[in-house]
Amino acid sequence: MTEAMPLELYRTEVPREWIDYNGHMNVAFYLYAFDRGMDGLMQRVGLDAAHREAEGGTIFAVEGHLTYQREMKLGEPLVISLQLLGWDRKKIHSFWRMHHAEEGFLAATGEFLSLYVNLATRRSAVMPDSIHDALAEIGAAQVGLATPPEAGRAVGQKRGVPA
């Protein structure tokens, strides 16, 4: 039996244009890298350009949360992997990890809620069975994965209390 694992969907090396004045990967590009992972998921489950053209459906992000664990620097290899936390006929709840592809450390996490949307109406819609079934296949392969400790977190500090 195969051990449940997050699904690897994107690899790259940190390019110069992702580096900021602090000499490390700028916060905006962590989100960008997770979005490239989402593009990989969309291809894998059939939410590609052909689907958008033929069916007029896609997914839109509606909520997200990032955590930054360790710096990524110029030229370092990274890998983005997915853990499905939940899905139904209209929503996908995804959790993403960015690891250093050689050293293995966790650099960042991203948690997102996405909706399947009819592009003509710009409203949520029911996703086709083929897409739902492809998500179910990924989810079935991940049965037994623990819920990540970063999942469901919120930004916060008690109001009026100095940091």
ABEGO torsion letter per residue (X at the ends): XBBBBBBBABBBBBBAAABBAAGBBBAAAAAAAAAAAAAAAAAAAGABAAAAAAAGBBBBBABBBBBBABBBBBGBBBBBBBBBAEBBAABBBBBBBBBBAAAGBBABBBBBBBBBBBAAAGBBBBBBAAAAAAAAAAAAAABGBBBBAABGBBBBBBBGBBX
